[in-house]
Amino acid sequence: MKFNTKTIHGGQENIDPAYGSVMPPIYQTTTYSQSTPGGHKGFEYSRSGNPTRSALEKSLASLENGKFGLGFGSGLAAIDAVMKLFKPGDEIISTNDLYGGSYRLFTSIFENMGIKFNFIAMNEAGNIEKYINDNTKMLWIETPTNPMMNIIDIEAVSKLSQTYNLLLAVDNTFATPYLQQPLDLGADIVMHSATKYLGGHSDVVLGGLVVKDEELAEKLHFIQKASGAICGPQDSFLVLRGIKTLHLRMQRHCENGEAVARFLRSHPRVGKVYWPGFEDHPNHDIAKKQMKGFGGMISFSTTEDTLKSATNLIEKLKVFTLAESLGGVESLAGHPATMTHASIPKEDRAKTGVVDSLIRLSVGIEDEEDLINDLKQALE
Ligand SMILES: *Cc1c(COP(=O)(O)O)cnc(C)c1O
């Protein structure tokens, strides 16, 4: 099955044996009757398994070319489950311009539990090796990174993780499996905030993991069941519905993203524009190699590099909504320094390029002219 077909049918064979409904029923139930003790039909209690969640988990596994999918109550709950694979003394190497919430989870929760994190620049795979020691257990990467749109060479990093026998986890939220499939490039775990592009309509918070290895899947299933941060059947249904148009939406996100990126770059009031599709983006060749398109996420600064210039601009936008989050059909504008990345200290932020005037756009699937005209009037 090819990708576009998978968004609709992947893992959805015989989804409703009772009536043949083409969408999975929303099994709003906690428990399942048994004919004799232990005599159930595959589901016993909805924390350990629910048919609607299971349909979503199979869809996620199919999209990422994995074998096992796991659904969680949010993207962070999914990351939290991965971190519970480790014990005090273990070390994890991660990117230095990580999603703010992941950074907060790592430093405010798991560091207290004795896990050590190294946040480093990973766009040069050669830079990683010197941080690996006997305690290192996992490389956690995001690509494109948020909000600086750096690209990490997944294949190169996976060679390193294999050499040192480490797990490689990729947060694939920004790219989605439509643009990039990390398991095929050697990753062990793919993580999603399905809240973003997979759900795609800004109406549900949900997270997912996909793996290929059975032993790893068993450990994660155990954590999912034992810690209990599962997603509910209604939310699973909504994400499944979103996934059915993922390929169409992503195609338009990419087209609009390119138009907006090129417009911004040509505008005299715009400073730097970060978008991996630019031929002179430092990691453009890797992006071209591992991604099918460049997506709809763009960050830019203003020439007058002040907090005020950024807030003035954002407040004038009419089609773009000022809001956190990304990946929905509607265009959003965010201000990383005060919103998504406020939990990262200013000095650390500045080091990675998250200056006060930086604006992040999640370019939606509206008409390109309307988006460009909106930015134009706000800039002028
Ligand atoms: C939003 C996001 C998360 C966290 O997901 P939630 O669903 O909000 O918990 C993790 N990583 C990235 C890249 C994100 O954008």
Ligand as a Chemical Component Dictionary entry (heavy atoms), coordinates in Angstrom:
data_LIG
# 
_chem_comp.id                   LIG 
_chem_comp.type                 NON-POLYMER 
_chem_comp.pdbx_formal_charge   0 
_chem_comp.three_letter_code    LIG 
# 
loop_
_chem_comp_atom.comp_id 
_chem_comp_atom.atom_id 
_chem_comp_atom.alt_atom_id 
_chem_comp_atom.type_symbol 
_chem_comp_atom.charge 
_chem_comp_atom.model_Cartn_x 
_chem_comp_atom.model_Cartn_y 
_chem_comp_atom.model_Cartn_z 
_chem_comp_atom.pdbx_ordinal 
LIG C1 C1 C 0 3.301 20.175 20.613 1  
LIG C2 C2 C 0 4.546 19.421 20.540 2  
LIG C3 C3 C 0 4.856 18.464 21.504 3  
LIG C4 C4 C 0 3.969 18.187 22.694 4  
LIG O1 O1 O 0 2.739 17.647 22.315 5  
LIG P1 P1 P 0 1.378 17.876 23.125 6  
LIG O2 O2 O 0 0.391 17.121 22.320 7  
LIG O3 O3 O 0 1.123 19.346 23.179 8  
LIG O4 O4 O 0 1.590 17.317 24.478 9  
LIG C5 C5 C 0 6.044 17.776 21.371 10 
LIG N1 N1 N 0 6.891 18.025 20.347 11 
LIG C6 C6 C 0 6.624 18.937 19.403 12 
LIG C7 C7 C 0 7.583 19.165 18.303 13 
LIG C8 C8 C 0 5.447 19.668 19.458 14 
LIG O5 O5 O 0 5.208 20.598 18.548 15 
# 
loop_
_chem_comp_bond.comp_id 
_chem_comp_bond.atom_id_1 
_chem_comp_bond.atom_id_2 
_chem_comp_bond.value_order 
_chem_comp_bond.pdbx_ordinal 
LIG C1 C2 SING 1  
LIG C2 C3 SING 2  
LIG C2 C8 DOUB 3  
LIG C3 C4 SING 4  
LIG C3 C5 DOUB 5  
LIG C4 O1 SING 6  
LIG O1 P1 SING 7  
LIG P1 O2 DOUB 8  
LIG P1 O3 SING 9  
LIG P1 O4 SING 10 
LIG C5 N1 SING 11 
LIG N1 C6 DOUB 12 
LIG C6 C7 SING 13 
LIG C6 C8 SING 14 
LIG C8 O5 SING 15 
# 
